[in-house]
Amino acid sequence: MEAIDLLLSRRSATALHEPGPDAATLELLLASAARAPDHGRLRPWRFIVIRDAARERFGALLADQLRRVRPASSPEALEQERLKAFRAPLIIAVAAVKDPRSRVPMIEQVLSAGAAAQNILLAARALGFNAVWKTGGAAYDAEVKCALGIAPADALVAFLYIGTEPQGRDAQAPRHDWQDRVSYWHGPVVDG
């Protein structure tokens, strides 16, 4: 797939199933992620791979987080939260392990991890899979972060769900107008 076609056809998947990426494909996804822009060569990104039986434990972690923040959650809501771990055969949690001593601003460290996540999405598509980027309350929860091996002060920027779309689901991405989001700067804006 040509790079421009890949960019113009990228979209979030609505359903993902087996097969998921094998070990060699996972290596390519992660190698692609490591090519993200990285001011200061900090390599702030961390990738937590969740697959196979670990999805069951991840689902329990998601349900526990919901139970903690919303104690009145119904059993159905907790089960729905647990089942998020089974949206796809592979989940990659992408984090920015921030270095507060660096001269590189924190926002740039987080943006680098976001760029790494985008690289994974594009690489998955190029390799015949699709993916969806999710976050939700669990991505901002200190206990979830610790359970995944990162510090509460670090940023969990994405849960990337990766797998194969069912036949017939590989539709074209909707076209989004972008022209109203562009301006051409010619100098400082002057009031009055």
C-alpha positions, -999 to 999 in steps of 0.1 A, spaced: 0 0 0 14 34 -10 20 57 20 -4 84 9 -31 58 3 -25 44 38 -28 78 54 -60 87 34 -77 54 41 -69 51 78 -99 48 100 -108 33 134 -121 -3 132 -155 -11 147 -149 -49 151 -117 -69 153 -112 -106 155 -86 -133 151 -61 -136 136 -41 -110 154 -6 -101 145 19 -129 150 53 -124 168 71 -113 137 44 -88 128 43 -75 164 80 -68 161 74 -48 129 46 -28 147 69 -20 176 99 -12 153 76 12 134 66 28 167 102 34 176 106 56 145 84 82 160 97 118 163 116 120 195 130 154 206 161 149 227 163 112 218 146 104 252 127 74 238 99 82 263 75 55 249 68 22 265 47 -5 250 28 -30 271 17 -59 250 -15 -76 262 -26 -108 245 -38 -143 251 -46 -151 288 -34 -116 299 -65 -102 283 -86 -119 310 -64 -102 337 -66 -69 318 -104 -72 317 -105 -77 355 -83 -47 359 -107 -25 339 -137 -38 358 -119 -32 392 -111 4 381 -147 10 373 -158 -5 406 -134 18 425 -145 50 408 -182 41 405 -191 18 434 -227 18 424 -219 3 390 -243 -25 380 -230 -60 374 -239 -55 337 -217 -23 336 -188 -41 352 -191 -70 328 -192 -46 298 -161 -30 312 -144 -64 316 -153 -74 280 -134 -44 266 -103 -65 269 -117 -88 242 -123 -62 216 -93 -75 197 -68 -104 199 -39 -79 206 -38 -48 228 -8 -26 230 -9 0 258 13 29 248 27 51 276 50 81 279 75 76 307 82 113 313 116 126 324 110 158 344 148 165 345 150 167 307 151 201 290 125 186 266 91 198 277 67 172 291 42 178 264 67 169 237 75 137 255 38 128 256 34 138 219 62 115 210 44 86 226 13 97 207 32 97 174 45 62 183 9 50 188 -1 65 154 29 47 138 15 14 152 -20 22 138 -5 29 103 18 -1 104 -10 -24 114 -31 -12 84 -1 -16 60 4 -52 72 -33 -61 66 -47 -56 100 -67 -28 115 -69 -11 149 -87 13 171 -72 38 196 -91 39 229 -84 55 263 -112 60 289 -110 65 326 -86 35 331 -59 54 311 -58 81 337 -61 59 368 -30 57 390 -37 21 400 -42 9 365 -9 26 355 9 9 383 -6 -25 374 8 -20 339 42 -11 352 43 26 348 43 54 374 12 74 382 29 106 369 35 90 335 10 93 307 -9 63 294 -17 77 259 -35 48 242 -49 13 244 -45 1 208 -67 -28 199 -54 -47 169 -68 -75 149 -85 -86 116 -118 -70 105 -146 -93 94 -151 -97 57 -169 -68 41 -160 -44 70 -130 -29 53 -150 0 40 -135 33 29 -128 58 56 -153 87 56 -139 118 41 -136 146 66 -135 182 56 -103 198 67 -103 231 49 -121 250 77 -93 240 100 -66 257 80 -54 293 81 -25 310 65 -5 332 88 9 365 74 21 382 106 9 390 141 -28 396 146 -34 432 156 -65 442 176 -86 471 164 
